[in-house]
Amino acid sequence: MTTTDPLRFKAPGDPECATDPLCCAPLGDAVLAQGDAEQLADALKALADPARLRVLSLLRAAPGGEACVADLVRPLGLSQPTVSHHLRVLADAGLVTRERRGTWVWYSLRAERLAEIRSVLH
């Protein structure tokens, strides 16, 4: 009588693999390149702050999907320079866009960048 070694490597094409919960699926083509991983890490660092997450939430809820610093100061309960700092971090990470209109700078979400991050994490 022969017994199968439970620790034997089973390739995904191996018939035993289909019924073995310890069989690993092969890596797909979606493995991040080094540069992409660095950009993602920068974006996640920018998101790793409660105030910046609230800024994104406020921009998403804002009429027309955009707001200027003055619109965000009161709801955030932060000073104008602090809100500007958070928006600069988000813009540098490619998560929001800036558009100057006269003396005001308006910020909006970069939905496509947020969707990219979501797809990598999903």
N, C-alpha and C positions, 0 to 999 in steps of 0.2 A: 504494500500500500504506500503510495506517495502522498506527501502533503505539500501544499503550495505554501511557499514562504510569504507570510502576510506583508513583509517589508520589501518584497521584490518590487523594483520599479516597474510600473505599468505605463506604457506609452498611451496617449489618448486614443490611438487607433486599435489598441489591444481589446479584444472582445470582453475581457474581464473588467476593463476599465468602466464600461457602461453601467455595471452593477456595483462597483466598488466606491463607497463614499470617500475613500482616501485618495482616489485618483485625481490628480490635478489637471485642470484644463490647460491647454497650451497657451502661451503668451500670444496675444493678438498683435496686430500691427499698430496698435494705439500706444505703444510704449513711448514715453516722452523723451525727446532729444534733450541734451544738456541745456541748451539755450532756452528751450521752452520751459524746462523745469525751473530754471532760474527766474524767468519772467513770472511764472505761476507763483513761485515762492514770494517774490516781491509783491504781487497782488494780494496774496494771502496775508502777508505782514501788514499791508495797508488796511485790510479788513479786520485785523485782529485788535480792534479798538472799539469799545462800545459807542463812543461818540461818533466815530466814522460810520458805523453801521446805522446809527440813527440818522446821520446826514443822508445816506443812501435811501433810507426809508422815507424821509421827508421829500427828497427829490422825486421819488417815485409817486408820491401822493400830491405833489404840487400841481397847480393848474398848468397845463401845457407841458408838464414834466420838467420844468426848469425853475430855478430860483437864484436870487443873488444872495450875497452874504447877509445883507440886512434882513432878508426874509427868514433866515435860519437862526439868527442870534437868540431871539426870544424863545422859540420852541425848544432849542437846545439848552437854554440857560447858561450859555457860555459867552465870553467876550468876543467882540468882532475880530481881534487878532487871532484868538484861538480857533474860531470857526474858519478863518482864512487859512490858517495852518493846516487844519484837517482837510480842507478842500484842495490845498496844494499837494498834500500827500496822496489823496485819491486821484488827482489829475496826473501826477507823476507816475502813478501805477497804471495809468490808462483806464481807470474805472469811471471817470467823469470827463466831460469836455468843458472847455471855457470858451465863451464868446463875449468879446468886448462890444458893448453898445454905448457909445458916448463915454461917460465916466463910470458906468456900471459894468461889472463882469457877471454874466449869467452862466450858471452851471447846469448841466443835464447829465443823466446817466448815459454811459456807453453800453447799451443793452447787449450789443453783440459781444463785447468783452466779458460781460457778466455771464452770458450764455456759454461762452467758451470755457470759463472756469467751472460752471455747473456741469458741463458735459464731461470734463476730466474727472470731476469728483463723483459723478454718478456711477 
